[in-house]
Amino acid sequence: MPKKLEHIGIAVKDLDASEELFTQLLGVKPYKREAVESEGVITSFFALGDVKFELLAATNPDSPIAKFIDKKGEGIHHLAFECSNIRHELLEKSEMGFQLIHQTPKDGADNKEIAFLHPKSTNGVLTEFCQEKLTPVDHKTQ
Ligand code: ZN
């Protein structure tokens, strides 16, 4: 079972303008910006209480975020649930009949492994599973 809602992904057109808007709305500043080259997105993260907000802006017209905004406009893009074992979670949900976009996890922003479930099988809600990557052991200090 997923452990909790980890973040809400929000598709935006102009990252600078939206960072300013969400800083005013939430009363906190973004804690990091990170590009995910493979997805053609640049992300900006806010933390409020236990939940994060991931603003997503396209870096090119072929980016899934650009296509999403063309179709639906700006707004909520996905919900992300934290898992303690993402591989097990994907296998289990697939067996239950959920349609997976990613059969195995891939690298996402914010030091996470991520995978998406198709919104067709989740009442139209694009759903992300994520798991914190294990911190690599630093052998140099030994
Ligand atoms: Zn996400």
Boltz pocket constraint, residues with backbone or C-beta under 6 A from the ligand:
constraints:
  - pocket:
      binder: B
      contacts: [[A, 7], [A, 8], [A, 9], [A, 54], [A, 78], [A, 80], [A, 128]]
      max_distance: 6.0
